[in-house]
Amino acid sequence: MSESTKYLLPEDRLPKAWYNLNADLPVPVPPPLHPGTGQPIGPDDLAPIFPMAVIAQEVTTERWVEIPEPVRDVYKLWRPSPLVRARRLEKALGTPARIYFKYEGVSPAGSHKPNTSVPQAFYNKQEGVKRLSTETGAGQWGSSLAFAGSLFGLEVEVFMVKISYNQKPYRRALMETYGATCVASPSTLTNAGRAILEKDPESSGSLGIAISEAVEVAASRDDTKYALGSVLNHVCLHQTVIGEEAMMQMEMAGDQPDIVIACTGGGSNFAGLAFPYIRENLKGAKVRVIGVEPASCPTLTKGVYAYDFGDTGHLTPLVKMHTLGSTFMPPGSHAGGLRYHGMAPMVSHVKDQGLMEARAYHQTECFAAAVQFARAEGIVPAPESSHAVKAAIDEALRLKAEGKTETILFNLSGHGHFDMQAYTDYFAGNLKDNTYDQSALDAALAELPKIG
Ligand SMILES: *Cc1c(COP(=O)(O)O)cnc(C)c1O
């Protein structure tokens, strides 16, 4: 086994194709439905908001989808990303486990999200689109799309969940640095935003509301399309560049993971690392695959697997997913990127088929793990990524208690340099483990559309 700390692939080994798990799933993912007719939607239903190339990727069952050369050229600004053996963390924990992490914080926006914002901007540009609208929770997706828009000459308008807009002014500044416009959501610019503000002028916003606003803008303007940073099949597809690289790097290390871990918000960084390993599991490998979510927004562990809207304003198709109900308002937390009522249909299906495990943690225990990680490895994890760090540490401690050696691989989906207020709050003892309101969850689930 290798003695190295970092495993770096040369640029010429950057994958040439994304991997599509839909080619290998024994049972296909249930299709999205039109909310009016209850029938599967077709490309025409999506054409007002997405470019055709993206719609084609949404439904393809091709196993390998070529990464266009201009996208690979941009990827080379930071990819292949490093795989790191967390030797100092292993020592600090006194664990016989070997811990590796794939580090996606090296991208210009500081997370895995440019892996999909760059191809989405590329395909829109190719089809003559001038503007992109989108939503952002904690701001990572907004800044990732702003970055991609600047490279391909597209205007970008970002609806940012109001609580994060106020908590994270530097994320807004980053979007503006890349030339994007950033609006606090709910806003008065859209019907969806105005309707929410009428009912609750103090609304702190949610991803579901911001999605409604961004979709409305795209649907009502010819020059504008919508871009989504997680959840959809094409996003999961683009993120698999992470897992494909990780497999080559684990080979360089002369090791193989027994456990693969990633945090799950909409599910995309999890899909990116895990789907290539699930492919191998379907061929007989036995890797445990674990998705980790916040206890305050426990979609996979407490949600219902049912058809639901992707947004609060009910503008999107119905998708079958683990959901807390599209009107459910998760309590505020610092892991804004994990605060979504639903989960990627592909990840939900994988969970339903028993191809993955899921668990939930409270935010203070995740920050404690993130601080322990930072003091051993130097990198300050994003609050979202801290959920994966916590699970990796827990597994390493379990192996220590059992006196077993196994190999753990987790995705460090981003760094926390724009989230230092969260760390300040944590050190000041001001972080609470917010629990959701069970009666509000029950009410939201009672309103699920009656389909499927
Ligand atoms: C957005 C984000 C997430 C959550 O999104 P997924 O689609 O579940 O990956 C996780 N980590 C970081 C750093 C993010 O920016």
The ligand as an SDF file (V2000), in Angstrom:
LIG
                    3D

 15 15  0  0  0  0  0  0  0  0999 V2000
  -24.8050   22.5060   -2.2290 C   0  0  0  0  0  0  0  0  0  0  0  0
  -23.8600   21.7710   -1.3950 C   0  0  0  0  0  0  0  0  0  0  0  0
  -24.1870   20.5230   -0.8400 C   0  0  0  0  0  0  0  0  0  0  0  0
  -25.5440   19.8920   -0.9910 C   0  0  0  0  0  0  0  0  0  0  0  0
  -25.9670   19.6360   -2.2890 O   0  0  0  0  0  0  0  0  0  0  0  0
  -25.9890   18.1770   -2.9160 P   0  0  0  0  0  0  0  0  0  0  0  0
  -26.7360   18.3380   -4.1750 O   0  0  0  0  0  0  0  0  0  0  0  0
  -26.6830   17.2810   -1.9450 O   0  0  0  0  0  0  0  0  0  0  0  0
  -24.5910   17.7860   -3.1260 O   0  0  0  0  0  0  0  0  0  0  0  0
  -23.2310   19.8630   -0.1110 C   0  0  0  0  0  0  0  0  0  0  0  0
  -22.0180   20.3920    0.1080 N   0  0  0  0  0  0  0  0  0  0  0  0
  -21.6640   21.5960   -0.3920 C   0  0  0  0  0  0  0  0  0  0  0  0
  -20.3110   22.1400   -0.1040 C   0  0  0  0  0  0  0  0  0  0  0  0
  -22.5710   22.3190   -1.1600 C   0  0  0  0  0  0  0  0  0  0  0  0
  -22.2150   23.4850   -1.6710 O   0  0  0  0  0  0  0  0  0  0  0  0
  1  2  1  0
  2  3  1  0
  2 14  2  0
  3  4  1  0
  3 10  2  0
  4  5  1  0
  5  6  1  0
  6  7  2  0
  6  8  1  0
  6  9  1  0
 10 11  1  0
 11 12  2  0
 12 13  1  0
 12 14  1  0
 14 15  1  0
M  END
$$$$
